[in-house]
Amino acid sequence: MKLSKKARSVAVVAGLVSALAVGAVAYADPPPGKGGGKPPKNPVPTTSTSTTAPAPPPEFNTADSEFVAMMIPHHFQATLMSQLAPERSGDQTLQAFADRIDVEQTVEIGMMQNWQTWNDLEVTDAEMAYEMMLGMPMHVEHMGMATAAEMDALAASSGTDFDRMYLELMIDHHEGALAMIEDVLINGSDTTLQFWATDMLVAQGVQIDQMEQMLSELG
C-alpha cells in the first residue's frame, strides 16, 4: 500500500504527462482557415454530399466519477481524525498540522461535491457514505482508512499516545489516497479533476514526509 518517494515522483510525472497530452490534442491540427493555413484551391471531392460530425466525448468517465464518490468519504474520515487533535494532543505543531488537514480536506469535499453537481451526478453525502464504508472492511483496508475500532482507540487516547497513533493512521490514510489519485490521473479524463488530483498528490506527498519526520521525533 505504501508508496515510496520515488513512486510518488513517478505519479507526479504521470499526472503532468496526462495534462500535457490533453493540451497537445487540443492544439493539434487546426482546421483550414482557423489558424492552419489557407484552404486548398482544389479540394478533393467527397463521396457524400453531407457529413455528420462525431458526438463530442464526455468530459468525465467512470474512473472520474468513482474517484470522487470514494474520495469524499475518505476525506471525511481525515477531518474526523484531525478534529480530535485539539483536545487530545499537547503538541502545538501536531495540532496546527491536524488543523491544516481538516481545513484542506473539508474544502476539497465541497469542491468534489460541486463537481458532481456540475456533471448532473448524485451528490455524495460525506457522513452517510463514510458510515457505509466502515461496514466494508476490504474497502477500508484497500483505501488505507482507519477501522471503526482504530477510530475508537484514537478517540480514547491522549498525549504522546494520541500523537503517535494519529500520525501512524494518517500516514496510511494518505498513502491510500495517493493510490486512488494515481489511478484517476492514469485512467480519468476530466481536465478539472486532473488538476485537482495533481494538487492533492503533491500536497499529501509532502504531508507524508512531514508526518514521518514528526513520528521519528517522538521516538
Steps between C-alpha positions, in 0.01 A plus 500: 500500500774746593657692212864600513621850423611369162156357431338830598732680259402259223134568576562876476665452161209284384256776590706765322540281191122447495438875522751567222335235283164672540655829400672344200173360367324831554754690290572242230401542135273807494250498210581699182422868542516472881869551546606204290584680176299564182252238379605305186399653167368169367356304791456129449129422448333284756284197426213642703321832468472533877699391800406458862747621761573243771346567838748664739634263765378552857717713723515231768503120508429225753847530656430867574153452651611203712806687625288791623234277658765306694731792583225704667448251789875434505561871560219507756683250720814715487300796629356292786846381599642852487217653702603278792843665526422826685369322812733200496840616378732718707726566201427836340677402178283191459189699591578754227574221253171324578311828465652550156389154386151563640465830312653377174298182476174668603549747214582217259186309602296806400689528171435138412131526593476808277665300220229236535233770476658651188494162331142412601618220728352403834676701770673276753398559862842491668387376842252243369749360247767482771274304736416258219866461411594402856277197451718383210831390657663409168437849362623660822826303487550555126458876539733526800219616727479443875254237618217581740701339781807709415289817497365410847853436628619833358213684668582331832871592492677819603841660518788324327291186451250703298772674302666173402174326410374802305818521293511127431135486396518818292812385315316183397195711416703729274674204335159358417400834350814508284411162350151630417642822355752313287217291356286799399803682351564198278143398419290816543409741223362811670741792472383670818547183704844451349606838640341434839642150525850624418472763774383234747786273397763764566346627826446158653841376391661794680283439806605135516864611517413749775310239702782248470736764636267580791458130571876446511535787747257328738745212533 
